[in-house]
Amino acid sequence: MPPYDAVVLAGGRARRLGGEDKPGVSVGGLTLIERVAAAVPGAARLVVVGPPRPGLPRAEFVREDPPGGGPVPALRAGLARVRAPWVALLAADLPFLLPEHVTALLSAARGGAGAVLADDEGREQWLTGVWHAETLSRALAGYQGRSLYGLLGPLAPARLRPPVADDGRDPWFDCDTIDDVEAARRRAPRQAAGPPSGAGAAGERP
């Protein structure tokens, strides 16, 4: 597996969750962002773009300018901390992303600009991917838009479409709404404290 860093975007306002701190929502005994951190145990650096939070002792926290300015400014802030030749770009609300999914993305990206997961309908998941850091940096330097699709789509990444999980624990499943969170809680196995990523445990929220 080639050396890689991870950038996790965790500074959104979560309007569809009533403004709740979405990365801090607990699913199966771990917060969402702890679960994402656990999916990148091989990352040399874990860069979290968002406010500092407990439970992630190995993370470097940075903020986009302005805070809450959207995914492109957040990516720009996070990528400035990347030193490895490859970078995993991830949302902070992916409860079922696993290390093997990141490994598969790294393999699919070799020889190109990157690779992204595609969901069961074939749609690219722009916040579940791996990118060649230098290529991404060059594209970002000349980009004036606000859309991740506008930035990443022209790089023509490989598309990785894993099988649909029978239990609903698909790696692209994200928690945008209260219903999504409740669905994730029903499906997630409960995990104890001390996952190998260095993330801490969190209790379920009422």
C-alpha positions as protocol buffer text, in pm:
chain_id: "A"
residue {
  index: 1
  type: MET
  ca { x: 0 y: 0 z: 0 }
}
residue {
  index: 2
  type: PRO
  ca { x: 153 y: 335 z: -98 }
}
residue {
  index: 3
  type: PRO
  ca { x: 214 y: 598 z: 173 }
}
residue {
  index: 4
  type: TYR
  ca { x: -85 y: 820 z: 228 }
}
residue {
  index: 5
  type: ASP
  ca { x: -227 y: 1089 z: 454 }
}
residue {
  index: 6
  type: ALA
  ca { x: -595 y: 1140 z: 531 }
}
residue {
  index: 7
  type: VAL
  ca { x: -797 y: 1462 z: 522 }
}
residue {
  index: 8
  type: VAL
  ca { x: -1138 y: 1446 z: 691 }
}
residue {
  index: 9
  type: LEU
  ca { x: -1380 y: 1733 z: 633 }
}
residue {
  index: 10
  type: ALA
  ca { x: -1563 y: 1794 z: 960 }
}
residue {
  index: 11
  type: GLY
  ca { x: -1665 y: 2158 z: 961 }
}
residue {
  index: 12
  type: GLY
  ca { x: -2011 y: 2160 z: 801 }
}
residue {
  index: 13
  type: ARG
  ca { x: -2317 y: 2308 z: 968 }
}
residue {
  index: 14
  type: ALA
  ca { x: -2536 y: 1993 z: 943 }
}
residue {
  index: 15
  type: ARG
  ca { x: -2854 y: 2189 z: 870 }
}
residue {
  index: 16
  type: ARG
  ca { x: -3056 y: 1871 z: 813 }
}
residue {
  index: 17
  type: LEU
  ca { x: -2957 y: 1756 z: 1161 }
}
residue {
  index: 18
  type: GLY
  ca { x: -3086 y: 2074 z: 1316 }
}
residue {
  index: 19
  type: GLY
  ca { x: -2736 y: 2218 z: 1343 }
}
residue {
  index: 20
  type: GLU
  ca { x: -2617 y: 1934 z: 1567 }
}
residue {
  index: 21
  type: ASP
  ca { x: -2246 y: 1852 z: 1573 }
}
residue {
  index: 22
  type: LYS
  ca { x: -2271 y: 1577 z: 1313 }
}
residue {
  index: 23
  type: PRO
  ca { x: -1916 y: 1437 z: 1341 }
}
residue {
  index: 24
  type: GLY
  ca { x: -1974 y: 1401 z: 1716 }
}
residue {
  index: 25
  type: VAL
  ca { x: -2295 y: 1199 z: 1684 }
}
residue {
  index: 26
  type: SER
  ca { x: -2248 y: 854 z: 1836 }
}
residue {
  index: 27
  type: VAL
  ca { x: -2318 y: 536 z: 1640 }
}
residue {
  index: 28
  type: GLY
  ca { x: -2252 y: 199 z: 1797 }
}
residue {
  index: 29
  type: GLY
  ca { x: -2042 y: 342 z: 2079 }
}
residue {
  index: 30
  type: LEU
  ca { x: -1814 y: 560 z: 1862 }
}
residue {
  index: 31
  type: THR
  ca { x: -1868 y: 902 z: 1718 }
}
residue {
  index: 32
  type: LEU
  ca { x: -1898 y: 925 z: 1341 }
}
residue {
  index: 33
  type: ILE
  ca { x: -1561 y: 1095 z: 1309 }
}
residue {
  index: 34
  type: GLU
  ca { x: -1399 y: 828 z: 1527 }
}
residue {
  index: 35
  type: ARG
  ca { x: -1535 y: 566 z: 1290 }
}
residue {
  index: 36
  type: VAL
  ca { x: -1389 y: 749 z: 991 }
}
residue {
  index: 37
  type: ALA
  ca { x: -1055 y: 783 z: 1168 }
}
residue {
  index: 38
  type: ALA
  ca { x: -1059 y: 409 z: 1235 }
}
residue {
  index: 39
  type: ALA
  ca { x: -1086 y: 349 z: 858 }
}
residue {
  index: 40
  type: VAL
  ca { x: -744 y: 508 z: 795 }
}
residue {
  index: 41
  type: PRO
  ca { x: -512 y: 344 z: 1048 }
}
residue {
  index: 42
  type: GLY
  ca { x: -231 y: 342 z: 791 }
}
residue {
  index: 43
  type: ALA
  ca { x: -241 y: 717 z: 729 }
}
residue {
  index: 44
  type: ALA
  ca { x: 87 y: 886 z: 819 }
}
residue {
  index: 45
  type: ARG
  ca { x: -110 y: 1201 z: 906 }
}
residue {
  index: 46
  type: LEU
  ca { x: -473 y: 1242 z: 1001 }
}
residue {
  index: 47
  type: VAL
  ca { x: -579 y: 1599 z: 920 }
}
residue {
  index: 48
  type: VAL
  ca { x: -924 y: 1700 z: 1043 }
}
residue {
  index: 49
  type: VAL
  ca { x: -1065 y: 2020 z: 897 }
}
residue {
  index: 50
  type: GLY
  ca { x: -1295 y: 2145 z: 1167 }
}
residue {
  index: 51
  type: PRO
  ca { x: -1296 y: 2251 z: 1530 }
}
residue {
  index: 52
  type: PRO
  ca { x: -1075 y: 2058 z: 1772 }
}
residue {
  index: 53
  type: ARG
  ca { x: -1251 y: 1774 z: 1949 }
}
residue {
  index: 54
  type: PRO
  ca { x: -1159 y: 1500 z: 2198 }
}
residue {
  index: 55
  type: GLY
  ca { x: -1112 y: 1135 z: 2109 }
}
residue {
  index: 56
  type: LEU
  ca { x: -870 y: 1184 z: 1819 }
}
residue {
  index: 57
  type: PRO
  ca { x: -526 y: 1207 z: 1979 }
}
residue {
  index: 58
  type: ARG
  ca { x: -330 y: 1164 z: 1657 }
}
residue {
  index: 59
  type: ALA
  ca { x: -528 y: 1419 z: 1456 }
}
residue {
  index: 60
  type: GLU
  ca { x: -403 y: 1759 z: 1337 }
}
residue {
  index: 61
  type: PHE
  ca { x: -688 y: 2010 z: 1341 }
}
residue {
  index: 62
  type: VAL
  ca { x: -707 y: 2298 z: 1094 }
}
residue {
  index: 63
  type: ARG
  ca { x: -984 y: 2538 z: 993 }
}
residue {
  index: 64
  type: GLU
  ca { x: -1088 y: 2652 z: 651 }
}
residue {
  index: 65
  type: ASP
  ca { x: -1105 y: 3023 z: 568 }
}
residue {
  index: 66
  type: PRO
  ca { x: -1373 y: 3127 z: 634 }
}
residue {
  index: 67
  type: PRO
  ca { x: -1494 y: 2859 z: 880 }
}
residue {
  index: 68
  type: GLY
  ca { x: -1795 y: 2687 z: 731 }
}
residue {
  index: 69
  type: GLY
  ca { x: -1700 y: 2813 z: 385 }
}
residue {
  index: 70
  type: GLY
  ca { x: -1767 y: 2482 z: 214 }
}
residue {
  index: 71
  type: PRO
  ca { x: -1579 y: 2174 z: 98 }
}
residue {
  index: 72
  type: VAL
  ca { x: -1339 y: 2343 z: -144 }
}
residue {
  index: 73
  type: PRO
  ca { x: -1190 y: 2586 z: 112 }
}
residue {
  index: 74
  type: ALA
  ca { x: -1184 y: 2298 z: 361 }
}
residue {
  index: 75
  type: LEU
  ca { x: -995 y: 2079 z: 118 }
}
residue {
  index: 76
  type: ARG
  ca { x: -751 y: 2362 z: 50 }
}
residue {
  index: 77
  type: ALA
  ca { x: -679 y: 2397 z: 423 }
}
residue {
  index: 78
  type: GLY
  ca { x: -640 y: 2025 z: 476 }
}
residue {
  index: 79
  type: LEU
  ca { x: -426 y: 1960 z: 171 }
}
residue {
  index: 80
  type: ALA
  ca { x: -174 y: 2220 z: 292 }
}
residue {
  index: 81
  type: ARG
  ca { x: -88 y: 1976 z: 574 }
}
residue {
  index: 82
  type: VAL
  ca { x: -45 y: 1672 z: 351 }
}
residue {
  index: 83
  type: ARG
  ca { x: 307 y: 1538 z: 299 }
}
residue {
  index: 84
  type: ALA
  ca { x: 248 y: 1188 z: 163 }
}
residue {
  index: 85
  type: PRO
  ca { x: 220 y: 1123 z: -213 }
}
residue {
  index: 86
  type: TRP
  ca { x: -142 y: 1009 z: -176 }
}
residue {
  index: 87
  type: VAL
  ca { x: -429 y: 1150 z: 26 }
}
residue {
  index: 88
  type: ALA
  ca { x: -761 y: 998 z: 132 }
}
residue {
  index: 89
  type: LEU
  ca { x: -1030 y: 1266 z: 117 }
}
residue {
  index: 90
  type: LEU
  ca { x: -1322 y: 1169 z: 339 }
}
residue {
  index: 91
  type: ALA
  ca { x: -1639 y: 1307 z: 489 }
}
residue {
  index: 92
  type: ALA
  ca { x: -1673 y: 1288 z: 868 }
}
residue {
  index: 93
  type: ASP
  ca { x: -2010 y: 1107 z: 860 }
}
residue {
  index: 94
  type: LEU
  ca { x: -1935 y: 766 z: 709 }
}
residue {
  index: 95
  type: PRO
  ca { x: -2020 y: 506 z: 976 }
}
residue {
  index: 96
  type: PHE
  ca { x: -1949 y: 199 z: 765 }
}
residue {
  index: 97
  type: LEU
  ca { x: -1627 y: 293 z: 589 }
}
residue {
  index: 98
  type: LEU
  ca { x: -1357 y: 34 z: 669 }
}
residue {
  index: 99
  type: PRO
  ca { x: -980 y: 11 z: 617 }
}
residue {
  index: 100
  type: GLU
  ca { x: -1028 y: -240 z: 337 }
}
residue {
  index: 101
  type: HIS
  ca { x: -1233 y: 13 z: 141 }
}
residue {
  index: 102
  type: VAL
  ca { x: -951 y: 269 z: 165 }
}
residue {
  index: 103
  type: THR
  ca { x: -699 y: 2 z: 63 }
}
residue {
  index: 104
  type: ALA
  ca { x: -912 y: -84 z: -240 }
}
residue {
  index: 105
  type: LEU
  ca { x: -930 y: 284 z: -336 }
}
residue {
  index: 106
  type: LEU
  ca { x: -553 y: 316 z: -313 }
}
residue {
  index: 107
  type: SER
  ca { x: -511 y: 16 z: -541 }
}
residue {
  index: 108
  type: ALA
  ca { x: -766 y: 150 z: -790 }
}
residue {
  index: 109
  type: ALA
  ca { x: -599 y: 491 z: -797 }
}
residue {
  index: 110
  type: ARG
  ca { x: -253 y: 369 z: -898 }
}
residue {
  index: 111
  type: GLY
  ca { x: -141 y: 506 z: -1231 }
}
residue {
  index: 112
  type: GLY
  ca { x: -402 y: 780 z: -1233 }
}
residue {
  index: 113
  type: ALA
  ca { x: -516 y: 1094 z: -1055 }
}
residue {
  index: 114
  type: GLY
  ca { x: -728 y: 913 z: -800 }
}
residue {
  index: 115
  type: ALA
  ca { x: -1023 y: 687 z: -729 }
}
residue {
  index: 116
  type: VAL
  ca { x: -1367 y: 741 z: -574 }
}
residue {
  index: 117
  type: LEU
  ca { x: -1637 y: 511 z: -448 }
}
residue {
  index: 118
  type: ALA
  ca { x: -1951 y: 483 z: -656 }
}
residue {
  index: 119
  type: ASP
  ca { x: -2278 y: 399 z: -483 }
}
residue {
  index: 120
  type: ASP
  ca { x: -2530 y: 131 z: -580 }
}
residue {
  index: 121
  type: GLU
  ca { x: -2672 y: 366 z: -846 }
}
residue {
  index: 122
  type: GLY
  ca { x: -2329 y: 441 z: -992 }
}
residue {
  index: 123
  type: ARG
  ca { x: -2299 y: 794 z: -853 }
}
residue {
  index: 124
  type: GLU
  ca { x: -1952 y: 911 z: -758 }
}
residue {
  index: 125
  type: GLN
  ca { x: -1902 y: 988 z: -391 }
}
residue {
  index: 126
  type: TRP
  ca { x: -1661 y: 1279 z: -402 }
}
residue {
  index: 127
  type: LEU
  ca { x: -1597 y: 1269 z: -27 }
}
residue {
  index: 128
  type: THR
  ca { x: -1503 y: 902 z: -26 }
}
residue {
  index: 129
  type: GLY
  ca { x: -1191 y: 886 z: -240 }
}
residue {
  index: 130
  type: VAL
  ca { x: -813 y: 872 z: -269 }
}
residue {
  index: 131
  type: TRP
  ca { x: -610 y: 1119 z: -474 }
}
residue {
  index: 132
  type: HIS
  ca { x: -257 y: 1174 z: -596 }
}
residue {
  index: 133
  type: ALA
  ca { x: -168 y: 1467 z: -374 }
}
residue {
  index: 134
  type: GLU
  ca { x: 42 y: 1664 z: -622 }
}
residue {
  index: 135
  type: THR
  ca { x: -218 y: 1630 z: -898 }
}
residue {
  index: 136
  type: LEU
  ca { x: -491 y: 1740 z: -660 }
}
residue {
  index: 137
  type: SER
  ca { x: -284 y: 2035 z: -542 }
}
residue {
  index: 138
  type: ARG
  ca { x: -226 y: 2155 z: -899 }
}
residue {
  index: 139
  type: ALA
  ca { x: -596 y: 2130 z: -979 }
}
residue {
  index: 140
  type: LEU
  ca { x: -691 y: 2315 z: -662 }
}
residue {
  index: 141
  type: ALA
  ca { x: -442 y: 2596 z: -725 }
}
residue {
  index: 142
  type: GLY
  ca { x: -617 y: 2698 z: -1044 }
}
residue {
  index: 143
  type: TYR
  ca { x: -975 y: 2635 z: -934 }
}
residue {
  index: 144
  type: GLN
  ca { x: -1206 y: 2926 z: -849 }
}
residue {
  index: 145
  type: GLY
  ca { x: -1534 y: 2739 z: -809 }
}
residue {
  index: 146
  type: ARG
  ca { x: -1714 y: 2602 z: -503 }
}
residue {
  index: 147
  type: SER
  ca { x: -1813 y: 2255 z: -622 }
}
residue {
  index: 148
  type: LEU
  ca { x: -1612 y: 1941 z: -545 }
}
residue {
  index: 149
  type: TYR
  ca { x: -1754 y: 1788 z: -861 }
}
residue {
  index: 150
  type: GLY
  ca { x: -1623 y: 2082 z: -1062 }
}
residue {
  index: 151
  type: LEU
  ca { x: -1280 y: 2035 z: -910 }
}
residue {
  index: 152
  type: LEU
  ca { x: -1251 y: 1657 z: -901 }
}
residue {
  index: 153
  type: GLY
  ca { x: -1462 y: 1545 z: -1196 }
}
residue {
  index: 154
  type: PRO
  ca { x: -1218 y: 1670 z: -1464 }
}
residue {
  index: 155
  type: LEU
  ca { x: -940 y: 1462 z: -1303 }
}
residue {
  index: 156
  type: ALA
  ca { x: -1120 y: 1151 z: -1435 }
}
residue {
  index: 157
  type: PRO
  ca { x: -1070 y: 929 z: -1130 }
}
residue {
  index: 158
  type: ALA
  ca { x: -1119 y: 556 z: -1134 }
}
residue {
  index: 159
  type: ARG
  ca { x: -1461 y: 453 z: -1001 }
}
residue {
  index: 160
  type: LEU
  ca { x: -1471 y: 177 z: -743 }
}
residue {
  index: 161
  type: ARG
  ca { x: -1813 y: 17 z: -700 }
}
residue {
  index: 162
  type: PRO
  ca { x: -1808 y: -235 z: -417 }
}
residue {
  index: 163
  type: PRO
  ca { x: -2090 y: -487 z: -380 }
}
residue {
  index: 164
  type: VAL
  ca { x: -2404 y: -368 z: -205 }
}
residue {
  index: 165
  type: ALA
  ca { x: -2406 y: -497 z: 151 }
}
residue {
  index: 166
  type: ASP
  ca { x: -2698 y: -721 z: 251 }
}
residue {
  index: 167
  type: ASP
  ca { x: -2705 y: -560 z: 595 }
}
residue {
  index: 168
  type: GLY
  ca { x: -2719 y: -203 z: 464 }
}
residue {
  index: 169
  type: ARG
  ca { x: -2368 y: -119 z: 587 }
}
residue {
  index: 170
  type: ASP
  ca { x: -2250 y: 24 z: 258 }
}
residue {
  index: 171
  type: PRO
  ca { x: -1925 y: 224 z: 273 }
}
residue {
  index: 172
  type: TRP
  ca { x: -2079 y: 526 z: 101 }
}
residue {
  index: 173
  type: PHE
  ca { x: -2370 y: 550 z: 348 }
}
residue {
  index: 174
  type: ASP
  ca { x: -2357 y: 892 z: 513 }
}
residue {
  index: 175
  type: CYS
  ca { x: -2559 y: 1046 z: 794 }
}
residue {
  index: 176
  type: ASP
  ca { x: -2723 y: 1361 z: 662 }
}
residue {
  index: 177
  type: THR
  ca { x: -3051 y: 1336 z: 854 }
}
residue {
  index: 178
  type: ILE
  ca { x: -3187 y: 1206 z: 1185 }
}
residue {
  index: 179
  type: ASP
  ca { x: -3336 y: 911 z: 994 }
}
residue {
  index: 180
  type: ASP
  ca { x: -2990 y: 829 z: 854 }
}
residue {
  index: 181
  type: VAL
  ca { x: -2841 y: 838 z: 1204 }
}
residue {
  index: 182
  type: GLU
  ca { x: -3110 y: 609 z: 1342 }
}
residue {
  index: 183
  type: ALA
  ca { x: -3063 y: 367 z: 1051 }
}
residue {
  index: 184
  type: ALA
  ca { x: -2688 y: 361 z: 1114 }
}
residue {
  index: 185
  type: ARG
  ca { x: -2742 y: 293 z: 1484 }
}
residue {
  index: 186
  type: ARG
  ca { x: -2966 y: -3 z: 1405 }
}
residue {
  index: 187
  type: ARG
  ca { x: -2708 y: -153 z: 1171 }
}
residue {
  index: 188
  type: ALA
  ca { x: -2382 y: -76 z: 1349 }
}
residue {
  index: 189
  type: PRO
  ca { x: -2219 y: -333 z: 1577 }
}
residue {
  index: 190
  type: ARG
  ca { x: -2134 y: -184 z: 1910 }
}
residue {
  index: 191
  type: GLN
  ca { x: -1763 y: -114 z: 1959 }
}
residue {
  index: 192
  type: ALA
  ca { x: -1570 y: -83 z: 2281 }
}
residue {
  index: 193
  type: ALA
  ca { x: -1322 y: 188 z: 2375 }
}
residue {
  index: 194
  type: GLY
  ca { x: -977 y: 205 z: 2229 }
}
residue {
  index: 195
  type: PRO
  ca { x: -1001 y: 129 z: 1853 }
}
residue {
  index: 196
  type: PRO
  ca { x: -664 y: 87 z: 1680 }
}
residue {
  index: 197
  type: SER
  ca { x: -680 y: 429 z: 1512 }
}
residue {
  index: 198
  type: GLY
  ca { x: -620 y: 605 z: 1843 }
}
residue {
  index: 199
  type: ALA
  ca { x: -981 y: 722 z: 1856 }
}
residue {
  index: 200
  type: GLY
  ca { x: -1160 y: 718 z: 2189 }
}
residue {
  index: 201
  type: ALA
  ca { x: -1504 y: 582 z: 2267 }
}
residue {
  index: 202
  type: ALA
  ca { x: -1818 y: 785 z: 2312 }
}
residue {
  index: 203
  type: GLY
  ca { x: -2150 y: 696 z: 2465 }
}
residue {
  index: 204
  type: GLU
  ca { x: -2474 y: 694 z: 2273 }
}
residue {
  index: 205
  type: ARG
  ca { x: -2658 y: 1023 z: 2268 }
}
residue {
  index: 206
  type: PRO
  ca { x: -3022 y: 1013 z: 2369 }
}
